[in-house]
Amino acid sequence: MLLPGTFQTENGASTVVDRIAHNAPVLVIGLGRFGAATAGQLQRLDREVLAIDADASLVQKWSARVAHAVQSDARSIDALRQIGAQDFSIAVVAVGSSIEASVLITANLVDLKIPQIWAKAISRSHGKILTRIGANHVIYPEAEAGERVAHLVSGRMLDFIEFDDDFAIVKMYPPKPIRGIPLSESLVRKKFGITVVGVKSPGQDFTYATPDTVVSNHDLIIVSGNSADIERFAGIGA
């Protein structure tokens, strides 16, 4: 039975959502490329971040970009307590090169009862272990980047975000058959099974598409639908 204020995730874990402030401070463990990028972006979004790494040289390297960066070995639960990790509502385990360290750090965060734990995995088996021990969200940066690039190499798609059940949202150039006529006449949804959500004309902001919207040669479009349908749509009239 779920507690109030929780929801059931796909892997069966109960995750607290409405008890964590949207601007809650974030603990980032590991200052490799993924961890440093995460901490840096959170900082740019005006989130308070505490970034830690056992490597003093990495801490020194990123201390100018992250307001709070300290050297600490997160494999030790006592070391985590000393830096106040137990006071955070959100933690990101960005350690991926050592599966043993990743698992141990995640287990420590679970023991400290941190409500939201995001953990990087380098393989599906690694991710399965992280989920089993209590990580709420498992991220596969390399695999996800590779899948995204595979969709973009055709050149027509400019950005590709895939969700569960093969549903995707894509920024792309409009295929020739839908240019110059209202979307209602191009029968995009009926013929191709996708929806044109928005249109961006040069020098203007994105606007929501309507049945009367006419897409020009110079526009960009946002479409949503099944990944395979979008791939076919992107290839027509090329």
C-alpha positions as CSV (number, residue, x, y, z in Angstrom):
1,M,0.0,0.0,0.0
2,L,1.3,3.4,-0.9
3,L,1.8,6.1,1.7
4,P,0.1,9.5,1.1
5,G,2.2,11.7,-1.2
6,T,3.9,8.9,-3.1
7,F,3.5,7.4,-6.5
8,Q,4.3,3.9,-7.8
9,T,7.2,4.0,-10.3
10,E,7.7,1.5,-13.1
11,N,10.2,-0.6,-11.0
12,G,7.8,-0.8,-8.1
13,A,9.5,1.8,-5.8
14,S,7.4,4.3,-3.9
15,T,8.7,7.8,-4.5
16,V,8.0,10.9,-2.5
17,V,7.1,13.7,-4.8
18,D,5.1,16.4,-3.1
19,R,7.2,16.6,0.0
20,I,10.3,17.9,-1.8
21,A,10.6,21.5,-2.8
22,H,11.2,22.1,-6.5
23,N,14.3,24.1,-5.6
24,A,15.6,21.8,-3.0
25,P,19.5,21.6,-2.7
26,V,21.1,18.7,-4.5
27,L,24.0,16.5,-3.4
28,V,26.1,15.4,-6.4
29,I,28.6,12.6,-5.8
30,G,31.3,12.2,-8.4
31,L,32.9,15.0,-10.5
32,G,33.7,13.1,-13.7
33,R,32.2,14.5,-16.9
34,F,28.7,13.4,-16.1
35,G,28.7,14.6,-12.5
36,A,30.5,17.9,-13.3
37,A,28.0,18.6,-16.1
38,T,25.1,17.8,-13.8
39,A,26.4,20.0,-11.0
40,G,27.3,22.8,-13.3
41,Q,23.8,22.9,-15.0
42,L,22.1,22.8,-11.6
43,Q,24.2,25.7,-10.5
44,R,23.2,27.6,-13.7
45,L,19.6,26.9,-12.8
46,D,20.2,28.6,-9.4
47,R,19.9,25.4,-7.5
48,E,22.1,25.0,-4.4
49,V,24.6,22.2,-5.0
50,L,27.1,20.4,-2.9
51,A,29.4,18.4,-5.1
52,I,31.8,15.9,-3.6
53,D,34.6,13.6,-4.9
54,A,37.3,11.6,-3.4
55,D,39.8,13.0,-5.9
56,A,41.2,16.4,-4.6
57,S,42.3,17.4,-8.1
58,L,38.8,17.1,-9.5
59,V,37.4,19.1,-6.6
60,Q,39.9,21.8,-7.2
61,K,39.2,21.8,-10.9
62,W,35.5,22.3,-10.5
63,S,35.4,24.4,-7.4
64,A,35.3,27.6,-9.5
65,R,32.2,26.5,-11.3
66,V,30.3,24.9,-8.4
67,A,29.8,27.0,-5.3
68,H,30.3,24.2,-2.9
69,A,32.7,21.4,-3.8
70,V,34.5,19.3,-1.2
71,Q,36.7,16.3,-1.0
72,S,35.1,13.4,0.7
73,D,34.9,9.6,0.2
74,A,31.2,8.8,-0.2
75,R,31.9,5.1,0.2
76,S,32.1,5.8,3.9
77,I,28.7,6.6,5.5
78,D,30.5,8.4,8.3
79,A,32.1,10.7,5.8
80,L,28.7,11.4,4.3
81,R,27.3,12.2,7.7
82,Q,30.2,14.6,8.3
83,I,29.3,16.7,5.3
84,G,25.6,16.7,6.1
85,A,24.4,14.3,3.4
86,Q,21.5,13.2,5.5
87,D,20.0,16.7,5.3
88,F,19.6,16.5,1.5
89,S,16.3,15.5,-0.1
90,I,17.9,14.8,-3.5
91,A,21.2,13.1,-4.3
92,V,22.8,12.2,-7.7
93,V,25.3,9.3,-7.7
94,A,27.5,10.2,-10.7
95,V,30.1,7.6,-10.1
96,G,30.0,5.0,-12.9
97,S,33.5,3.7,-13.6
98,S,33.5,1.6,-10.4
99,I,30.3,-0.5,-10.0
100,E,31.4,-1.4,-6.5
101,A,31.8,2.2,-5.4
102,S,28.5,3.2,-7.1
103,V,26.6,0.5,-5.4
104,L,28.2,1.2,-2.0
105,I,27.5,4.9,-2.2
106,T,23.9,4.4,-3.2
107,A,23.4,1.9,-0.4
108,N,24.8,4.6,2.0
109,L,22.4,7.2,0.7
110,V,19.5,4.7,1.2
111,D,20.7,4.1,4.8
112,L,20.7,7.8,5.3
113,K,17.1,7.9,4.1
114,I,17.5,10.4,1.4
115,P,14.1,10.5,-0.4
116,Q,15.3,11.0,-4.0
117,I,18.3,9.1,-5.3
118,W,19.4,9.4,-8.9
119,A,22.2,7.0,-9.9
120,K,24.3,6.6,-13.1
121,A,24.6,3.1,-14.4
122,I,27.0,1.8,-17.1
123,S,25.0,-1.4,-17.9
124,R,21.6,-2.8,-17.4
125,S,22.8,-5.3,-14.8
126,H,24.4,-2.4,-12.9
127,G,21.2,-0.5,-13.1
128,K,19.2,-3.5,-11.9
129,I,21.4,-3.7,-8.8
130,L,21.0,0.1,-8.1
131,T,17.3,-0.2,-8.4
132,R,17.2,-3.3,-6.1
133,I,19.1,-1.5,-3.3
134,G,16.9,1.6,-3.4
135,A,17.8,4.1,-6.2
136,N,14.6,5.8,-7.3
137,H,15.9,6.8,-10.8
138,V,18.6,5.0,-12.8
139,I,20.3,6.9,-15.6
140,Y,22.2,5.4,-18.6
141,P,24.0,8.4,-20.1
142,E,26.1,6.6,-22.7
143,A,23.3,4.4,-23.9
144,E,20.8,7.2,-24.1
145,A,23.2,9.5,-25.9
146,G,24.0,6.7,-28.4
147,E,20.3,6.1,-29.1
148,R,19.6,9.8,-29.5
149,V,22.5,10.2,-32.0
150,A,21.3,7.2,-34.0
151,H,18.0,9.1,-34.6
152,L,19.8,12.4,-35.5
153,V,22.4,11.2,-38.0
154,S,19.9,11.3,-40.9
155,G,20.2,15.1,-40.7
156,R,16.4,16.0,-40.8
157,M,15.9,15.6,-37.1
158,L,17.5,18.3,-34.9
159,D,16.6,17.0,-31.4
160,F,15.0,13.7,-30.2
161,I,13.6,12.9,-26.8
162,E,12.1,9.4,-26.4
163,F,9.9,8.4,-23.5
164,D,8.4,5.1,-22.4
165,D,6.4,2.9,-24.8
166,D,8.4,4.3,-27.8
167,F,6.7,7.7,-27.6
168,A,8.9,10.6,-28.7
169,I,9.0,14.3,-29.2
170,V,11.2,15.6,-32.0
171,K,12.4,19.0,-33.3
172,M,12.9,18.6,-37.1
173,Y,12.7,20.2,-40.5
174,P,9.3,19.7,-42.2
175,P,9.2,17.0,-44.9
176,K,8.2,18.4,-48.3
177,P,4.7,16.9,-48.6
178,I,3.4,19.1,-45.7
179,R,4.9,22.4,-46.7
180,G,2.9,25.2,-48.1
181,I,-0.6,23.8,-47.2
182,P,-2.6,23.9,-44.0
183,L,-2.0,21.0,-41.6
184,S,-5.6,20.1,-41.9
185,E,-5.2,19.4,-45.6
186,S,-1.9,17.5,-45.3
187,L,-3.7,15.0,-43.1
188,V,-0.5,14.5,-41.1
189,R,-2.1,12.5,-38.2
190,K,-4.2,10.3,-40.5
191,K,-1.5,9.5,-43.0
192,F,1.6,9.3,-40.7
193,G,0.2,8.8,-37.2
194,I,2.1,11.8,-35.8
195,T,1.0,15.1,-34.4
196,V,2.6,18.5,-35.3
197,V,2.7,20.2,-31.9
198,G,4.4,23.5,-32.7
199,V,6.1,25.5,-35.4
200,K,9.0,28.0,-35.3
201,S,9.4,30.5,-38.1
202,P,12.8,32.3,-38.5
203,G,13.1,35.1,-36.0
204,Q,10.0,34.1,-34.1
205,D,9.2,32.0,-31.0
206,F,7.7,28.6,-31.2
207,T,3.9,28.7,-31.5
208,Y,1.3,25.9,-31.0
209,A,0.2,24.4,-34.3
210,T,-3.5,24.6,-35.4
211,P,-5.4,22.9,-38.3
212,D,-4.9,26.2,-40.2
213,T,-1.2,26.4,-39.6
214,V,0.8,26.5,-42.9
215,V,4.4,25.2,-42.6
216,S,7.0,26.9,-44.9
217,N,10.3,25.7,-46.2
218,H,12.2,27.7,-43.6
219,D,10.2,26.6,-40.5
220,L,11.1,24.1,-37.9
221,I,8.4,21.9,-36.4
222,I,7.9,20.0,-33.1
223,V,6.2,16.6,-33.6
224,S,5.1,13.9,-31.2
225,G,4.2,10.2,-31.7
226,N,5.6,6.7,-32.0
227,S,9.3,6.7,-32.7
228,A,9.0,4.5,-35.7
229,D,6.2,6.6,-37.2
230,I,8.3,9.7,-36.7
231,E,11.3,8.1,-38.4
232,R,9.0,7.3,-41.4
233,F,7.6,10.8,-41.4
234,A,11.1,12.3,-41.4
235,G,12.0,10.2,-44.4
236,I,9.2,11.1,-46.7
237,G,10.0,13.3,-49.7
238,A,13.6,13.5,-48.7
